[in-house]
């Protein structure tokens, strides 16, 4: 499958990097995907040698870096308790 209008986007941090690699390999090999692939990373993978691997280079995976978003302790606690008041979601998005 190769559609110039499509791009598969993965989001991962260092602990999930191997899962990204596995899933991406499956997408290409078994899913026969030939379109664009983008990997969005945060601070822990920025300038990491993991990103220089042969698989990423051979498949022209586009790396996009975004700084980690700082969340308040209140927001983190609510997320762990599975509560999501709208005001806190807006607060998290508004931090820049």
N, C-alpha and C positions, 0 to 999 in steps of 0.2 A: 504494500500500500504506500503510495507516494502522492501526497496532495500538498502542493505548495502553500495552500491556505491553512494547513494544520501544523500545530507544533505541540508535541507532548512535553509537559512541564512536570519536572520532579522537584520536590522540596525536601532537603535532608540536612541533618547535622552529622557530625563525626560518628556518633554511635550508630547511625542508620546508613552510613555510607555503603557498607557491604550489601545491605538489602536493596539500596538503589542500584548497585552494580548488577545484582542478580536479576532484579525485575527488568532493568533496561536490556540486559542480554536476552532475556526471554521474549521481550517485546520485539527485538530485532530478529532473533533466530526463529522463534515459533510463530510470532505474530506477523512476520515478514514486513515489518514496518521500515520504511525507507525515508520518512520525512524528517523534519527538524526535531531535535531534542534539546531541551533547555534544562539545566540543573541550577536551581536557586539555592544558594548557600548563605550561611551566616558567619559570624566572627570565628567560630572554631575551625572552619575549613578555609578561611581566607589565606591565600598563599601557602596552602598545604601541599606537600609533595604528592599526596594522594591524587590530586587533580591532574598530575602530569602523567598518569598511567597511559599505557598504549591503547586501551579500550576507548578512553575518552578522546584521545587524539585521532584514532582511526575512524571514529564515528562522528567527528566534528561536533561534539556535544558543546553547546553554548553554555558557558558558565556566567551566571549573573549573581553578583554579591550585593547583599543588603545587610546593613548593620543589625545586630540583634535589637529587638524592641524591648525597652525596659518596662516591666509591668509592676504596678504597686503590689504590696503584700496583700492588701484587701482583694485585689483582682485575682491574684494567684490562689488565695484561700477559697474564694467563691468558685473558681474553676475546679478546684479539687473536690469541692462539695457538690458540684454539678448544678449550681445556681447561676443564673445569668441575668441580672438586672440590666435593662437597656442602658441606664446611665453609666455603668461601669464599662460596658462594651464601647460606648462612645468615647469615654475617657481614654481607654487603651488605644483606640484608633487616633485620637487627637494628639497623643504624645509625639513630639517630633524634635 
